[in-house]
Amino acid sequence: ATLDGSDWVYGPRQIVLEPSDEGWDARRVGSVSVVKGAFNYAGTTYDYLMAYQGNNIGAERNFQIGLAFAENPEGPWIKYGENPFIAYDPIIYGSQFGAGQPSLVSYDQAGQVRLFYTFADEAMTMSRLMELDLSDMDDIKGFGAYLTISVQGLEDRDLGVAAMMNNAGFAYDPVTSMLYAVRDRNPLASTPPNVAEQLQVVRAPLNILYEFEPNMPQWEILARRIGESETAVDDLLGWQRIYSGAFVTDAYGHLLAGDGLEIVFSSSAVATSPTDETYRYTPAVHILEIGR
């Protein structure tokens, strides 16, 4: 889009990734994360890697994570194989959310990446991390081993229960070696749409990924709650659903220089009755700057 005065003028719509004709992602694909690097797949070295969630049922369940590659962000995007990269088996774990909401951060501005994602089965919800070398997709390193992301220092809306880390966007500051996260603040709304009503922004030294008790660092809260009041305009009330945050970064998932953090997130109105579906046409995208 280009800015014409106070109005954005958009170009033609372009679909970069669609569900497959059949298979694990035949119903829906979304919640993508893209990072720049160098990734060799099927004899071609691609500059961009995409991680996305998909499923083959008409419900927000049983998600799995796939990968795709492109030479330009606009595509065309080439999916990796016919199977999910990170699989979820509802027979073993129950028909729940599954594995999804990926967030990619580059290690080396080449083929090494951190792949953060949400895992939720019948027993628990958490964020996990795979540290991967995808320089050569015929010789993947790090696949299968994952770390569970610490929740130490996080605060959910219900302070009486342990916080959960899910639906989080991650970014890295190479100057300070700090890891940043913007996460949905739980519990999710009990009425449609059943998403978060607030976000929380946190940071921690990178070794929060590797240190365990008693030396584990804690997340430092930078913004305890980003909610309805942050999306109010003049005398109009703000949006009641605030969810799915991400950071504005460079192409490698690294924070930009400066004293502020730019956060992008989704918003939505709410259903006014059990039969009201007008909220489905209200989602918007916001950008907010906070200090760091």
Buried (B, 14 or more C-beta within 10 A) or exposed (E): EEEEEEEEEEEEEEEBBEBBEEBBBBBBBBBBBBBBBBBBBEEEBBBBBBBBBBBBEEEBBBBBBBBBBBBEEEBEBBBBEEEBBBEBEBEEBBBBBBBBBBBBBBBEBBBBBBBBBBBBBEEEBBBBBBBBBBBBBEEBEBBEEBBEBBBEBBBBBEEEEEBBBBBBBBBBBEEEEBBBBBBBBBBBBEBBBEBBBBBBBBBBBBEBBEBEEEEBBBBEBBBEBBBBEBBEEEEEEBBBBBBBBBBBBBBBBBBEEEEEBBBBBBBBBBBEEEEEEEBEEBBEEBEBEBEB
